[in-house]
């Protein structure tokens, strides 16, 4: 049986301690290839050269909301998970997109 390299996970988080904790959890799950970034600028540069298998996204990075990053992920069909402890800070469009994504995921889950 051929072995597969671990998935490349892009972790977007502006709080260093949270990023370190998330990296450790992912590695504990057997995902050894994790790249953590904390700004939109660094992320867009990284994405211009690489394609992750999955992105885990905190919507608010050090240099603002990551709408451009998420648009790039969607355009390139890169799956992503949005997580945040800041429910008040999300703008209206982000909440609509999040609800739409949840509805699509629910529909797909029901059809499987």
N, C-alpha and C positions, 0 to 999 in steps of 0.2 A: 504494500500500500504506500503510495508516495506521500511524503510529508509536505505540508504546505507552509510557507512562511507565515508568521503571524500577521494579522491585519494591521494596516497602517491607520492609526487613529489620530485625528487632529482634535486637540482639546483647546478650546478658546475660553480663557478664564483670566480675569484681571486681578484676582486675589491670589498671591503666590502660595499661601498656605493651603488654600482650597485646591489649587492646581496640583500641588505636591501630593495631597491626600488622594485626589482622583487618579493621578498617575499610579500611585501605589495600589489602589483598588483594581485598576485595569491590569496591571502587571500580575496581581494576585489571581486574576481570571485567565492568565496565560497570554495576555496581549502585551508583547514585549516592545512593540514599535509604536511609541506614543510621542507626538510632537505637541508641546504646549506653547501657545502664543498669547500675548495679552493686549495686542493692538490690531486695529483694522489694517493699518498700513503694512505691518509685518505679515499679517495673514494673507493679504492680497498678493504680496510679493511671493510668499511661499507657495500659494496656490497657482501662481503663474508658472511654476516649475514642477510641481508635484500634484498628485491626485490621491487623496486619502480614500480608504474604503468606507470610512465613517467619520463624521465630525460630531463633536459634542460641543454645543454652543451656549455660552452665557451671552444673552443679547446685548449686554452693556459692557464694553471693554474700556480700557484706559482712555482711548481717544473717541469714545462715543458709541452710539448704537451701531450694531454690525449689520445694518440693512444691506449694504453693498456686498458684504461677504455672503450673506444668506442668499441674495439674488444670484451670485456666482455659483453657489452650491446647487441651487435649484436648476439653473441653466445647464449645468454639467451633470445633472441627475446623480449627484452625490448624496447619499442618505445622511440625514443629520437628526440629532436629538437636541431639542431646546430645553435648557434647564435654567432656573433662576429663583432666587429667594426674593426678588424684587417684583412683586405683582403690581405695585402702584406705579412703577417707573415705565412700564410698557406703554407705548403710544397706541392709539386706536387701530392703526393699520396692522401693527404687530399682533394685536389681539385677534383681529379678523383673520389674518393669515394662520395664526395658531389654531383657532377654532376650525378653520377650513381643513387644515392638515389633520387634526384629530378626527374630523368627520370622514375624511378619505381613508385614514387608517382603520377606522371602525368598520367602514363598508368593506374594505379588503379583508379584514379579519373575519367578518361574517360570511364572506363568500368562499373562504378556504375550507 
